[in-house]
Each structure stands twice: as C-alpha cells, then as structure tokens.
Amino acid sequence: MGYVLVRIFLREEDRLEGKLAYRRLIELIREEGVRGATVQRSIMGYGTTGEYHYEGIEVLSYGLPVVVEFVEEEDKALAVLQSLTRRVRLGLILVEEVRYWSS
C-alpha cells in the first residue's frame, strides 16, 4: 500500500470557522483519524501576487506562509482531502508519493 505526503499551503493569518486556519485544519485532520500532522511556519515566501511575505525588523510576522502536512496511506489521505474540501476552501494543496520507513 502506498503512502503520500499531503501539504496544504496557507497564510498565517487565514481564518477558518472562527479560528486560525492552520489550527482548525489540524483539528479536522485529527478528527478524520490521521495519526499525525505538522504545521510549519515559514520565515519568508511569496505567492501568486508576487508580494513578499517575511519576518523582519520592519515587519513582524506579516502574512507568513504556513504549511500543514501529514503522511498517510494514499486512499485515506485522498478521503481526508475530499472531506476537507467539501467543508472549506483551502489554499494550494500538494500530494506526493513517498516511501515510508519504519525501524
């Protein structure tokens, strides 16, 4: 059975159902039975507008990119994504095949 890495790209200040989007997504992903997920906050990036978002002296934590990611069996991951996208409109989502290493 194959595994996939799911990455959902958001902005730090995005909101979902009255909460920060990344926090709410983690809750929803957990409710779907995914065993683990991670939120990573970037220090710099830019999106479709070409506008830089960064953490610096003149701007503290302005529009920083945030990535919510998890690894799961492909069928389950796709079912989770279908469930999420029925409820909410999300940012860019990437799904990549990965090899799962277990010691």
C-alpha positions in Angstrom: 0.0 0.0 0.0 1.4 3.4 -1.0 1.8 6.4 1.2 1.5 10.1 0.3 2.7 13.3 1.8 0.0 16.0 1.8 1.0 19.6 2.0 -1.6 22.4 2.4 -0.2 26.0 1.9 -1.9 28.8 3.8 -1.1 32.3 5.1 -0.5 32.6 8.8 -3.5 34.9 9.4 -6.0 32.9 7.3 -9.1 32.1 9.3 -11.4 29.0 9.2 -14.6 28.6 11.2 -13.6 31.4 13.6 -10.0 30.0 14.3 -6.7 30.4 12.7 -6.9 28.1 9.6 -3.8 26.0 10.4 -5.1 25.3 13.9 -8.6 24.4 12.7 -7.1 22.2 9.9 -5.1 20.3 12.4 -8.2 19.6 14.5 -10.2 18.5 11.4 -7.3 16.2 10.2 -7.2 14.6 13.7 -10.9 14.1 13.7 -10.5 12.3 10.3 -8.2 9.8 12.1 -4.9 10.8 10.7 -2.2 9.7 13.1 -0.1 12.8 13.0 0.2 16.2 11.3 2.6 19.1 11.4 2.4 22.9 11.0 5.5 24.7 9.7 5.7 28.4 9.7 8.0 29.9 7.1 10.4 32.8 7.6 9.9 34.1 4.0 8.0 33.5 0.8 5.8 34.8 -1.9 2.6 33.7 -3.6 0.6 34.3 -6.7 0.6 38.0 -6.3 4.4 38.1 -6.2 4.3 40.1 -3.0 7.0 39.1 -0.5 5.9 37.9 3.0 8.6 37.8 5.6 9.6 38.2 9.1 12.0 41.1 9.5 12.8 44.2 11.5 10.4 46.5 9.7 7.6 43.9 9.6 7.0 41.3 12.3 5.1 38.2 11.2 3.2 39.7 8.3 1.4 37.2 6.0 3.9 34.5 6.6 3.4 31.2 4.7 2.3 28.3 6.8 2.3 24.6 5.7 0.1 21.9 7.2 1.4 18.5 6.3 0.8 14.8 7.0 1.7 11.4 5.7 -0.9 8.8 5.3 -1.9 5.8 3.2 -3.0 7.2 -0.2 -6.6 6.1 -0.1 -7.1 7.5 3.4 -5.3 10.8 2.6 -7.4 11.3 -0.5 -10.6 10.6 1.5 -9.5 13.2 4.1 -8.8 15.8 1.4 -12.2 15.2 -0.1 -13.9 15.6 3.3 -11.9 18.8 4.0 -12.5 20.4 0.6 -16.3 19.7 0.9 -16.3 21.8 4.1 -13.8 24.6 3.3 -11.9 26.3 0.5 -8.2 25.7 1.1 -5.0 27.1 -0.4 -2.6 25.2 -2.6 -2.6 21.5 -1.9 0.2 19.1 -3.0 0.1 15.4 -2.8 3.4 13.5 -3.3 4.1 9.8 -3.3 6.6 8.9 -0.5 8.3 5.8 0.8 7.5 5.1 4.4 10.5 4.0 6.5 9.9 2.1 9.7 12.6 0.9 12.0 
